[in-house]
Amino acid sequence: MKNKEIRINYKIATYVSLIVIITINTFYLTSATEFIARFSDNTIGPEYFPKILSYLLYFFCVVSLIQNFFKKKTEYITINNPTRLMAIIFMIIIFLILWAFLELFYPLSIIFMFLLFYTINPSRKKNKKKALISSFVMSFITNLVIYILFNVLMSFNI
């Protein structure tokens, strides 16, 4: 079964994307402000860098909204495989919900990344076994790097 292409107005897609990013950023900023400072009030606490990133993201979203508002030429985005896009969005939502409730980041992220890499792998229809193996290896290595970087080097438990 062949998927149909979908054409979306660029300005509308940009507005929707920016609203989603701003919403997610609001949750990010809220969680960053809840970090417990272990030091006195005169030092930079753990919430400092996430807050800076969050404010920068707000700033760039507003700039993008303004640029998009003044854009005169109407352009369209073509989505070649909307079913795959919806599957990826669905996987992201399920991953985030499971992570929030189960608090098992590494096992869930290995499964999520495996499914994501397999879904976006262009060779999965030609060589299924190779696509399965490469997707698992990439998800495992990615999680191993994240584990070493955060848990081992920075002693930050995810």
ABEGO torsion letter per residue (X at the ends): XBBBBBBBBAAAAAAAAAAAAAAAAAAAAAAAAABBBABBAABBBAAAAAAAAAAAAAAAAAAAAAAAAABABBBBBBBABAAAAAAAAAAAAAAAAAAAAAGBAAAAAAAAAAAAAAAABAAAAABAAAAAAAAAAAAAAAAAAAAAAAAAAAGBBX
